[in-house]
Amino acid sequence: MKAISLKLDDAVDAELEKLCAAVGRDKGDVVTEVVRQYVETARLRHALEDPALSRLYRELAEQDTALAEESIDAPGSDSSSRPA
């Protein structure tokens, strides 16, 4: 595991100390978890910006909508529960 140095302002450090004491966790563990979540979120956000993925999502959404409409309009379907 890699060790890094981190600068926090006094107010944030005090709040982090209180939180860690209240939940019984080590500050290093909490900071590691937060950084891991940030990295994962940034990675996913970057992946979602991929134009090919955006196109695929739109295509699948259109197919889902069409299938749902076919199911609603199918003979024997309960149209009374369909919004007017």
Order of alpha helices (4+ residues) and beta strands (2+ residues): alpha-alpha-alpha
